[in-house]
Amino acid sequence: MNQRETDPVVVVGAGLAGSRTCTELRKRGYGGPIVLIGDEATKPYDRPPLSKGVIRGKREPKPLKADYEGLDIDLRLETKAESVDLAGRRVLTSGGPIAFGSLVIATGATPVRLPGTGEQLLLRTGNDALALRDRLGSGARVVVIGAGWIGAEVAHAALERGCAVVGLEYQSAPLAQALGAEIGARFADWWGGTLRTGVRVAAVEPDGVHLEGGEVIPADTVVTGVGVRPATAWLAGSGLELLPAVAVDERLRAGVPDVYALGDAAAWWSPRFGRRMDVQHWDDAYSAPSVVAQGIIGGEGPESVHDPVPYFWSDQFGHRIEYVGHHSADDALAVDTVEGAWSARWTDAEGRLTAALAVDAPKLIPVLRKEIAAV
């Protein structure tokens, strides 16, 4: 048995990407030790249901369907990765050092907090979702900072449960940063007049949300949803290139032999789009583990390169939004409306489809995804 098979594959981050990397390795016949490290106390679980179902009281957090014991995966919960010694091939953790033959970085991302000493609820973990759900009682004054994907889903849940909601967005329209102001403006009415755009939050304090200019908005609960940052601080000084996500190639290799990164913690090179992609969505975390597993086992295969057409969905205010591809500010935009459903398409200077958005048109996106993939 060679060193690759006797030294463990250490996967840091027990979310979807980390868990699937472990199970994909076993699926492909890897027989060596596998260690999966997670800093939470619970087994890996799916995150999209937290904002789409758990905070609405429609379901409970559920672990992923993976038999860690049966697959001989050493799952170490409540273990925090503190640093990595690449030369010594060790991950230094709160539970002591762990030697590795291959290292997989799947630590995800952490929500951004705003200045101030007031309480801010975030939505990233199962405990976050349960704590927020407990606050969404009838008549509760809820301020949602950020009208992006998470902010809209939180506002939807809060309004559904009878809260008095105020949404605050520094852009001119919801989702403007992701989709542009023209498309974002189409979502403003969904908020039912509760959204204020073009406002900047100075701080979250005990007496409420302080805006630039001095206005204070009182709140029983403040939810901050202004984005996330890759959870890569523990890799500072390691020698890996941090953007701050780990820079990896199209095979998800981090520039050091036998070191990989994927999911929210990775910025991967896309030959399709000719740029690095930092895709912080479920679909990317789901598909990337097969490429990492293939790389660790060795050899070429149909899943040797990670270059998918990105896909994302959101359920908010009774509507289904789906986005596929990646567009730039220079792409041409066209909007189509058919029987209440509508879609948007972005094309480049050569007329090639680069991205598409569909609202309440679920049959459209698979067709458009294939069109983008064929370019």
QUIURGI-V339424 format. One record per residue. RES is the residue in three letters. SS is DSSP state (@ for helix, = for strand, . for the rest). Layout:
RES_SS + RES_SS
This chain:
MET_. + ASN_. + GLN_@ + ARG_@ + GLU_@ + THR_@ + ASP_. + PRO_. + VAL_= + VAL_= + VAL_= + VAL_= + GLY_. + ALA_. + GLY_. + LEU_@ + ALA_@ + GLY_@ + SER_@ + ARG_@ + THR_@ + CYS_@ + THR_@ + GLU_@ + LEU_@ + ARG_@ + LYS_@ + ARG_. + GLY_. + TYR_. + GLY_. + GLY_. + PRO_. + ILE_= + VAL_= + LEU_= + ILE_= + GLY_. + ASP_. + GLU_. + ALA_. + THR_. + LYS_. + PRO_. + TYR_= + ASP_. + ARG_. + PRO_@ + PRO_@ + LEU_@ + SER_@ + LYS_@ + GLY_@ + VAL_@ + ILE_. + ARG_. + GLY_. + LYS_. + ARG_. + GLU_. + PRO_. + LYS_. + PRO_= + LEU_. + LYS_. + ALA_. + ASP_. + TYR_. + GLU_. + GLY_. + LEU_. + ASP_. + ILE_= + ASP_= + LEU_= + ARG_= + LEU_. + GLU_. + THR_. + LYS_. + ALA_= + GLU_= + SER_= + VAL_= + ASP_= + LEU_. + ALA_. + GLY_. + ARG_. + ARG_= + VAL_= + LEU_= + THR_= + SER_. + GLY_. + GLY_= + PRO_= + ILE_= + ALA_= + PHE_. + GLY_. + SER_= + LEU_= + VAL_= + ILE_= + ALA_. + THR_. + GLY_. + ALA_= + THR_= + PRO_= + VAL_. + ARG_. + LEU_. + PRO_. + GLY_. + THR_. + GLY_. + GLU_. + GLN_. + LEU_= + LEU_. + LEU_. + ARG_. + THR_. + GLY_@ + ASN_@ + ASP_@ + ALA_@ + LEU_@ + ALA_@ + LEU_@ + ARG_@ + ASP_@ + ARG_@ + LEU_. + GLY_. + SER_. + GLY_. + ALA_. + ARG_= + VAL_= + VAL_= + VAL_= + ILE_= + GLY_. + ALA_. + GLY_. + TRP_@ + ILE_@ + GLY_@ + ALA_@ + GLU_@ + VAL_@ + ALA_@ + HIS_@ + ALA_@ + ALA_@ + LEU_@ + GLU_@ + ARG_. + GLY_. + CYS_. + ALA_= + VAL_= + VAL_= + GLY_= + LEU_= + GLU_= + TYR_. + GLN_. + SER_. + ALA_. + PRO_. + LEU_. + ALA_@ + GLN_@ + ALA_@ + LEU_@ + GLY_. + ALA_@ + GLU_@ + ILE_@ + GLY_@ + ALA_@ + ARG_@ + PHE_@ + ALA_@ + ASP_@ + TRP_@ + TRP_@ + GLY_. + GLY_. + THR_. + LEU_= + ARG_= + THR_= + GLY_. + VAL_. + ARG_. + VAL_= + ALA_= + ALA_= + VAL_= + GLU_= + PRO_. + ASP_. + GLY_= + VAL_= + HIS_= + LEU_= + GLU_. + GLY_. + GLY_. + GLU_. + VAL_= + ILE_= + PRO_. + ALA_. + ASP_. + THR_= + VAL_= + VAL_= + THR_= + GLY_. + VAL_. + GLY_. + VAL_= + ARG_= + PRO_= + ALA_. + THR_. + ALA_@ + TRP_@ + LEU_@ + ALA_. + GLY_. + SER_. + GLY_. + LEU_. + GLU_. + LEU_= + LEU_. + PRO_. + ALA_. + VAL_= + ALA_= + VAL_= + ASP_. + GLU_. + ARG_. + LEU_. + ARG_= + ALA_. + GLY_. + VAL_. + PRO_. + ASP_. + VAL_= + TYR_= + ALA_= + LEU_. + GLY_@ + ASP_@ + ALA_@ + ALA_= + ALA_= + TRP_= + TRP_= + SER_= + PRO_. + ARG_. + PHE_. + GLY_. + ARG_= + ARG_= + MET_= + ASP_. + VAL_. + GLN_. + HIS_. + TRP_@ + ASP_@ + ASP_@ + ALA_@ + TYR_@ + SER_@ + ALA_@ + PRO_@ + SER_@ + VAL_@ + VAL_@ + ALA_@ + GLN_@ + GLY_@ + ILE_@ + ILE_@ + GLY_. + GLY_. + GLU_. + GLY_. + PRO_. + GLU_. + SER_. + VAL_. + HIS_. + ASP_. + PRO_. + VAL_. + PRO_. + TYR_= + PHE_= + TRP_= + SER_= + ASP_= + GLN_= + PHE_. + GLY_. + HIS_= + ARG_= + ILE_= + GLU_= + TYR_= + VAL_= + GLY_= + HIS_. + HIS_. + SER_. + ALA_. + ASP_. + ASP_. + ALA_= + LEU_= + ALA_= + VAL_= + ASP_= + THR_= + VAL_= + GLU_. + GLY_. + ALA_= + TRP_= + SER_= + ALA_= + ARG_= + TRP_= + THR_= + ASP_. + ALA_. + GLU_. + GLY_. + ARG_. + LEU_= + THR_= + ALA_= + ALA_= + LEU_= + ALA_= + VAL_= + ASP_. + ALA_. + PRO_@ + LYS_@ + LEU_@ + ILE_@ + PRO_@ + VAL_@ + LEU_@ + ARG_@ + LYS_@ + GLU_@ + ILE_@ + ALA_@ + ALA_. + VAL_.
